[in-house]
Amino acid sequence: MKPRRSLYLAGDAMDARELAREFRARQRAGLHGELVDRDRLQRHFGIDRDGAILSRGSASANPVQLTAGLLRRVQQCGARIYASANVQHVSASRGGVWLEVENDRAVLANHVVFCTGYELLHDIPKPSHEIISTWAVAGDLLGAPPRWLRNTVVWEAADPYLYLRLHGNQLIAGGRDERHPTRYSARDTLAPKRARIADDVHTLLPTLDFKTTHVWAGAFGNSPTALPIIDRVPGIPRGWFVAALGGNGITYSMIAAGIIRRAVRGERDPNARLFRLQ
Ligand SMILES: Cc1cc2nc3c(=O)[nH]c(=O)nc-3n(C[C@H](O)[C@H](O)[C@H](O)COP(=O)(O)OP(=O)(O)OC[C@H]3O[C@@H](n4cnc5c(N)ncnc54)[C@H](O)[C@@H]3O)c2cc1C
């Protein structure tokens, strides 16, 4: 995991004035950064936009390696890992939770935390939960990238938006989201989305030369407030679920870990009410 700066660019979802408001709100919340005006953005970053927020505290990682590392760590702490085990039914039992797994197997647990990503459990009401489709590309750099890009991730306050970062000599960029729950699985979207995202990168950073080598698509699960849902499973006092992490899984999973750990110990968390199922 490598520390990175983050450059959040004004776009059609937030112009420079709104970005300045966002910046002040962040300052009040103790999140530091600096406002970059149009002139400096052009001179220092070669980007033609009204403004941006430049902040520290971001990071870049290979998500597969990161996950494998975390799993190794929890194993060292005594966890046992079972895969694949499709949980088909969940019910409360005295002092615990029954999980019925396929092939007539079952697990009895004191406490259960369901981290099913963008899929919600059957019994969870999902009136406002939305699944959208998103696309991403990776490509080889042809020539040296701008120096600042080596330690900075970039994203835009725009709809559709673009995000990009470097991973060694590869560029990873994504966006072009569509508010459709299954569009990501249509293979014929891959080539046009690949071309659109590559165009978006060229428009933003005309001097960055690269050749796309990979394109892929996936789903995002969002809530209307963009906050995740961290709550007890209705009817199962010792069952918890963590869902709708949007594009902020790293931050929200840490918040969820804190809230649930405290609840299991019988402690109160003043932030827990922010993430309850409505
Ligand atoms: C394109 C894209 C870019 C992203 N970028 C970022 C980023 O820059 N920063 C960031 O912090 N986050 C980002 N995210 C979000 C992040 O990837 C997710 O929040 C995170 O992966 C969620 O992890 P998880 O372990 O909670 O769920 P997942 O990784 O989704 O795992 C859930 C697991 O539960 C399993 N499961 C579901 N139902 C059952 C069942 N009934 N029985 C057994 N198993 C079941 C699924 O098979 C799956 O393996 C991004 C997501 C996408 C799609």
The ligand as a MOL file (V3000), in Angstrom:
LIG
                    3D

  0  0  0     0  0            999 V3000
M  V30 BEGIN CTAB
M  V30 COUNTS 53 58 0 0 0
M  V30 BEGIN ATOM
M  V30 1 C -14.6680 -0.3780 -10.0970 0
M  V30 2 C -14.5950 -0.2660 -8.6050 0
M  V30 3 C -13.6710 0.5910 -8.0360 0
M  V30 4 C -13.5750 0.7080 -6.6640 0
M  V30 5 N -12.6330 1.5490 -6.1450 0
M  V30 6 C -12.4970 1.6490 -4.8160 0
M  V30 7 C -11.5000 2.5070 -4.2620 0
M  V30 8 O -10.7480 3.1710 -4.9640 0
M  V30 9 N -11.4000 2.5730 -2.9070 0
M  V30 10 C -12.2160 1.8560 -2.0740 0
M  V30 11 O -12.0760 1.9620 -0.8590 0
M  V30 12 N -13.1750 1.0280 -2.5790 0
M  V30 13 C -13.3330 0.9200 -3.9120 0
M  V30 14 N -14.3110 0.1120 -4.4330 0
M  V30 15 C -15.2120 -0.5810 -3.5020 0
M  V30 16 C -14.5900 -1.8440 -2.9400 0
M  V30 17 O -14.0670 -2.6180 -3.9880 0
M  V30 18 C -15.6660 -2.6280 -2.1910 0
M  V30 19 O -16.2780 -1.7890 -1.2390 0
M  V30 20 C -15.0540 -3.8210 -1.4620 0
M  V30 21 O -14.4520 -4.6870 -2.3830 0
M  V30 22 C -16.1200 -4.5520 -0.6770 0
M  V30 23 O -15.4770 -5.6120 0.0080 0
M  V30 24 P -16.3230 -6.6730 0.8000 0
M  V30 25 O -15.3730 -7.6990 1.3090 0
M  V30 26 O -17.2450 -5.9790 1.7810 0
M  V30 27 O -17.2960 -7.2940 -0.3090 0
M  V30 28 P -16.9200 -8.1580 -1.6750 0
M  V30 29 O -15.4670 -7.9840 -1.9550 0
M  V30 30 O -17.9350 -7.7220 -2.6440 0
M  V30 31 O -17.1500 -9.6200 -1.1570 0
M  V30 32 C -18.4640 -10.0850 -0.8170 0
M  V30 33 C -18.4010 -11.5820 -0.8480 0
M  V30 34 O -19.5970 -12.1150 -0.2800 0
M  V30 35 C -19.9240 -13.2720 -1.0200 0
M  V30 36 N -21.3430 -13.6120 -0.8110 0
M  V30 37 C -22.4550 -12.9180 -1.1820 0
M  V30 38 N -23.5710 -13.6080 -0.8230 0
M  V30 39 C -23.1550 -14.7480 -0.2130 0
M  V30 40 C -23.8290 -15.8790 0.3670 0
M  V30 41 N -25.1650 -15.9740 0.4140 0
M  V30 42 N -23.0940 -16.8860 0.8990 0
M  V30 43 C -21.7210 -16.8220 0.8840 0
M  V30 44 N -21.0260 -15.7920 0.3500 0
M  V30 45 C -21.7350 -14.7800 -0.1890 0
M  V30 46 C -19.6300 -12.8770 -2.4520 0
M  V30 47 O -19.4750 -14.0280 -3.2670 0
M  V30 48 C -18.2910 -12.1310 -2.2900 0
M  V30 49 O -17.1800 -12.9800 -2.3570 0
M  V30 50 C -14.4400 -0.0350 -5.8250 0
M  V30 51 C -15.3690 -0.9120 -6.3890 0
M  V30 52 C -15.4630 -1.0240 -7.7640 0
M  V30 53 C -16.4760 -1.9650 -8.3570 0
M  V30 END ATOM
M  V30 BEGIN BOND
M  V30 1 1 1 2
M  V30 2 1 2 3
M  V30 3 2 2 52
M  V30 4 2 3 4
M  V30 5 1 4 5
M  V30 6 1 4 50
M  V30 7 2 5 6
M  V30 8 1 6 7
M  V30 9 1 6 13
M  V30 10 2 7 8
M  V30 11 1 7 9
M  V30 12 1 9 10
M  V30 13 2 10 11
M  V30 14 1 10 12
M  V30 15 2 12 13
M  V30 16 1 13 14
M  V30 17 1 14 15
M  V30 18 1 14 50
M  V30 19 1 15 16
M  V30 20 1 16 17
M  V30 21 1 16 18
M  V30 22 1 18 19
M  V30 23 1 18 20
M  V30 24 1 20 21
M  V30 25 1 20 22
M  V30 26 1 22 23
M  V30 27 1 23 24
M  V30 28 2 24 25
M  V30 29 1 24 26
M  V30 30 1 24 27
M  V30 31 1 27 28
M  V30 32 2 28 29
M  V30 33 1 28 30
M  V30 34 1 28 31
M  V30 35 1 31 32
M  V30 36 1 32 33
M  V30 37 1 33 34
M  V30 38 1 33 48
M  V30 39 1 34 35
M  V30 40 1 35 36
M  V30 41 1 35 46
M  V30 42 1 36 37
M  V30 43 1 36 45
M  V30 44 2 37 38
M  V30 45 1 38 39
M  V30 46 1 39 40
M  V30 47 2 39 45
M  V30 48 1 40 41
M  V30 49 2 40 42
M  V30 50 1 42 43
M  V30 51 2 43 44
M  V30 52 1 44 45
M  V30 53 1 46 47
M  V30 54 1 46 48
M  V30 55 1 48 49
M  V30 56 2 50 51
M  V30 57 1 51 52
M  V30 58 1 52 53
M  V30 END BOND
M  V30 END CTAB
M  END
